[in-house]
């Protein structure tokens, strides 16, 4: 998606170690016009998968997931990283390593909002190692839901997350793919 690629070139920062800072337009400060365009593109890509719910991870996946939900007319559930007092005692919980946090994080969903029989589309900001998305897949499976697709705004192909997720048998799509971030550069797949 050319609009997202241009924004990464303009405002993204290669911090080294495979970290791409997109805080200024995706996950700390959100550009709603850009996210709306991305959501519209995901809705087009996944129009035929029969999703009934969108699942993402707190916090960075919320903006693209919500705008995708807007265009697909679907509810969005996000896996929380800490359990609030309003959540029931019985929850779906898994652990996933966080590349940007440098530690293992919890992913928690209330059974009130993710149930058996749901057809789940996962939307997230990055597909890198695939660990967070695989955690979301585990949550959906634990709930008895069926995974129908995975979408990411940005894929870092050099981290091979797609390979980790390849056996899931669902469409996996990224709006932008980065093949290298060496020497301070950001190299996109054409």
N, C-alpha and C positions, 0 to 999 in steps of 0.2 A: 504494500500500500504506500504509494508515493508520498502522501501527506505526512504519514507517520515517519517515514524515512527522512524526509526533509527536516522535520522537527528534531529528530535525533541528531542529525548533522549540525543543526543550528544551536540546539540547547543541551544536548546530551554531553556527558563528560566521561571519558575513559579514565577511571581512577586506578587502573592497573589491577593485576590479579584477576582479571575477568569481570571486574565490577563496572557496570555501566550506570552512571547516576542519571536518573530521569525524574528526580524529585520535583523539578520545576514545572512539569506538565502532566505527570501521570499519578504520582502517589503521595506527595506532600502538599503540593499545590497542583490542582487538577485543572486542565484546560477542557471545559465541558464541550466546546465545539469540536475539538479533536476527538474526544472520547465518544461523542455522538456519532461522528463519522466512522470510527472504529466499530462501534456497536452495530451500526447499519451494515457494515461489511461482514461482520460475524453473522448477523441475521441472514444475510444473503447466502453465505457459505453453508450455514447449517440449517437452512430452511426445510430440508427434507428429512432430517434425522428423527423427527417426532418427539423432540424434547418436551418435557412437562415442567422441568425446573432447571435452573442454572445454579451451579455450585462453584464457589471460589474461596480464597483464603483471605483473612484479614491481613493487612489493610490494603495492600497494593492491588489486589485483584478486584476490589469492590467497584471502582469507577468503570473499568471496561465491562464488568459483569452487569452492572446496573443499566448501562446504556444498551447492552445487548438485550437484556430483559425487556427494556422499553420497546425495542424494535421487533422483538419476538412475542411480545405480550405475555411474558412468563415471569413468575416470581423468582427472586434471587435469594439464595441462602449463602451466608458466608461462615466459614469455619473460624471460630474465635480462637485466640491464643491464650486466653485465660477465662476461667469459668465465673460468670457473674452470679450474684446471689439470686437473680431472677430465673436462672436456668434450673431445671429439675435435677434431682440427685443422680438419676440414671441418664447418662449421656453417651454419645458415640465419641470416642477419643482415640487418637493415634499420635505418634511422634514422627517428626520429620526434621532433618538437618536444615538449618537456614544459612545459606551462603553469606548473605549480607549481615546477619546477626552473629555469625561465627559460633553458633551453638544449636543444640536440639531445641525445637519448639513443640508445644502441644498444639494440636488442631482438634477443636471440640465443636460438635454440632448437637443441638437438642433434637431428640426424636420427634418433637412436635412439628418440626419443619423439614424433616427428611425421612421418608417412609418407604416401605416396600411397595413395589409397583410403580414408583416414580421412574421416569426416563430422564436421566441426568446428563446435562451438557456442562462440562467444566470449562470455565473461562478464567484465565489468569494473566498477569502482566508479563511474566517471563516463562519460557521453557528453556532451562539451562541443564542442570543435572537430572531433572525430572523428579527429584525427591519430594518436593511439595505437592506436585500434581499426583504423584503416586500415593501420597498420604490422603489426598482428596478422593482418589479412587478407592482406597481402603475404607474410608468413611461411607462412601456410597454403597459399597458391597456389604458392609456391616449392617447398613440400614435395609438391605434387601432391594436396593434400587438397581436399575440397569444403566450402565454407562453407554451413552450414544455418541459422544464426540468430545474432543479436547481442542480448545482454541487458546492461543497465546498471542499477545501483542507482538512480542519480540522473542525470537528463538536465537540462542547462541549455539550454533551447530557444533562448534568445537568442544562443547561440554557433553555432547552425545546423549542428552536426555531423551531424544526421540528413539534412540536404540533401546533404552530402558523401558520405554512405553510401547514399543512396537508390537509386542505380543498381545496387546489388549484387543485388537481386532476392530477398532473404531477409527473414524477419520481424525487425523491430527493436523491442524492447520495453524500456521503463524502468519501474521500480517506482514512482518519484516523478519528476514533471517540475516544474522551476522555470522560470517565465517571466520573472522579473526579480529582480535583486539590487541595484537602484539605491537610493540614500539609506539604506543600511544595512538595508533590508528584505529579506526572502526571500518572494517571491510564488510560490505553487504554482498549477499548472493544476488546476482542479477537475474 
